[in-house]
Amino acid sequence: MRIYHNPRCSKSRGTLALLEEAGVTPEIIHYLDTPPTRAELVALLAKLGMQPSELVRRGEDICKTEYAGRTMSEDDWLDAMLAHPVLIERPIVVAGERAVIGRPPEKVLELLDV
């Protein structure tokens, strides 16, 4: 199992704690320090069943200043997240071919066989 994690985010910390409480020691990817490649982000979106625009954190300052009011294609949003990883919704937890966003953190329980 893998978690795309931001330790400054309470939802991300809560999701990681739920995994650990369930006995899972996930691979932790600090995606702000080690952003996904385009291919990795496309694969994550496929596992999530989402379009790039659905994964964007629109409340981030960079989104408001750089992208608000612009007409953006899905490729444009993908490029925006690659340029500014802070725009990627978090945390993302991956188990094999399945993935969920840990909002709320309990959503991660869907990936556990419990």
KAQUI-V486541 format. One record per backbone hydrogen bond with DSSP energy under -0.5 kcal/mol. NH is the residue of the N-H (numbers start at 0). CO is the residue of the C=O. If there is no record, write none. Layout:
nh co
NH CO
NH CO
//
This chain:
nh co
1 93
2 26
3 91
4 2
4 28
8 5
12 8
13 9
14 10
15 11
16 12
17 13
18 14
19 15
20 16
21 17
22 19
23 18
25 23
26 0
27 25
28 2
28 26
29 27
30 4
30 28
32 29
33 29
40 36
41 37
42 38
43 39
44 40
45 41
46 42
47 43
48 44
49 44
53 50
54 50
54 51
55 52
56 86
57 55
59 56
62 59
63 59
64 60
65 61
66 62
67 62
69 66
71 69
76 72
77 73
78 74
79 75
80 76
81 77
82 78
83 79
86 83
87 84
88 54
90 3
91 3
92 90
92 99
93 1
94 97
97 94
98 46
99 92
101 90
101 99
102 100
106 103
107 104
108 105
109 106
110 107
111 108
113 111
//
